[in-house]
């Protein structure tokens, strides 16, 4: 598992349910929820206060990409839900386009083209947690009543983001975005329900009684109790990779109605209103490597007699190696030399060993016998023997003939 904890930019809160867990039917898992609205231009504004500030979901996107890259070696893309599903994530988190949320008529049907004035111009990201969510004041940093947070207020969220693969016969990949805490930063016009209000402590600070029989500790608990008689449904076992949601024929609600109530695909399936049709996922996307540009071939100079099979010496300032030019770009050695990237390697041939200074040898009777292994007949007046010239001075038969010490032996060619 890969996980990371972050604090988001300031956003406008809508559909705030932090005092009690929100559930739509007995099969839906109750959870504390907030819908975070981030202006598409990245600038939050509170007209009543005359202030603006940066407001973007990018930190959330970056954190999700970080854990998916760490766990599965691919980056999350909020605009490519199909890619996430193709890689085994059944319910990837998504950014909802607020411009696609329309006002409704008297029959609760969307009115085409009538964008909801609350959601319009915003990207919406839903976050939730089945466990308690803390609320703190942006002024003091201390915990406050969870009921103080309302739809329309502005704040930050602390999120725990994880990527992991379930175990079992049909493992699934899960991206979890869990709401941990909410920091209430600014009041603004309420979007429904109650707006800014005093806490009970502030409201009755001047109306205390001195002769009460209540205990000082009465009702003093920092823990919010579970809702009475609240039965948690059994969470469905995740299935295989899926690609299409199909509403059940007996569903009393349409897909659009449930989505407008902030239900996710997973909520709809777990509520028993739809099923997923399995299909073979497409192959994973592969990163396309950046092609290295070929060096521009220069016009070759006039042809010179250069060995095509000889070796070259690369110039020290060449930006390409010999292997790159030969193997990747299919250049010949001549083209490398013509382009000025190398010079022809020269091989120095050592001079032939000169025979020693002539000595006055003791005259012997000339040997006219023909060497058994040579191709020459030594002259009778030669100052050196065939063996001396061949073995001591490393002469060839041709060198001996050219020096006038022998004649070719046409009767013993080799």
WOLIN-V895795 format. One record per backbone hydrogen bond with DSSP energy under -1.0 kcal/mol. CO is the residue of the C=O (numbers start at 1). NH is the residue of the N-H. If there is no record, write none. Layout:
((CO | NH) (CO | NH))
This chain:
((2 | 163) (4 | 161) (6 | 159) (11 | 155) (12 | 37) (13 | 152) (14 | 35) (17 | 33) (22 | 31) (25 | 28) (31 | 22) (32 | 129) (33 | 17) (34 | 127) (35 | 14) (36 | 125) (37 | 12) (38 | 123) (39 | 42) (42 | 55) (44 | 53) (46 | 50) (46 | 51) (51 | 46) (53 | 44) (57 | 61) (58 | 62) (59 | 63) (60 | 64) (61 | 65) (62 | 66) (63 | 67) (64 | 68) (65 | 69) (66 | 70) (67 | 71) (68 | 72) (69 | 73) (77 | 80) (80 | 84) (81 | 85) (82 | 86) (83 | 87) (84 | 89) (85 | 88) (88 | 173) (96 | 124) (97 | 100) (98 | 101) (101 | 116) (103 | 111) (105 | 108) (109 | 105) (111 | 114) (113 | 115) (114 | 103) (116 | 120) (119 | 122) (121 | 40) (122 | 98) (123 | 38) (124 | 96) (125 | 36) (127 | 34) (128 | 179) (129 | 32) (134 | 182) (135 | 144) (136 | 184) (137 | 141) (142 | 137) (145 | 148) (146 | 149) (150 | 153) (151 | 191) (153 | 13) (154 | 185) (154 | 186) (155 | 11) (156 | 183) (157 | 8) (158 | 180) (158 | 181) (159 | 6) (160 | 178) (161 | 4) (162 | 176) (163 | 2) (164 | 174) (172 | 166) (174 | 164) (176 | 162) (178 | 160) (180 | 134) (181 | 158) (182 | 136) (183 | 156) (184 | 138) (186 | 154) (199 | 203) (200 | 204) (202 | 205) (204 | 207) (215 | 218) (217 | 220) (219 | 221) (227 | 230) (244 | 277) (246 | 275) (248 | 251) (254 | 258) (255 | 259) (256 | 260) (258 | 263) (259 | 262) (264 | 268) (265 | 269) (266 | 270) (267 | 271) (268 | 273) (269 | 272) (273 | 248) (275 | 246) (277 | 243) (277 | 244) (304 | 306) (311 | 345) (313 | 343) (315 | 318) (321 | 325) (322 | 326) (323 | 327) (324 | 328) (324 | 329) (325 | 331) (332 | 336) (333 | 337) (334 | 338) (335 | 339) (336 | 341) (337 | 340) (341 | 315) (343 | 313) (359 | 361) (375 | 409) (377 | 407) (379 | 382) (385 | 389) (386 | 390) (387 | 391) (388 | 392) (388 | 393) (389 | 395) (396 | 400) (397 | 401) (398 | 402) (399 | 403) (400 | 405) (401 | 404) (405 | 379) (407 | 377) (409 | 412))
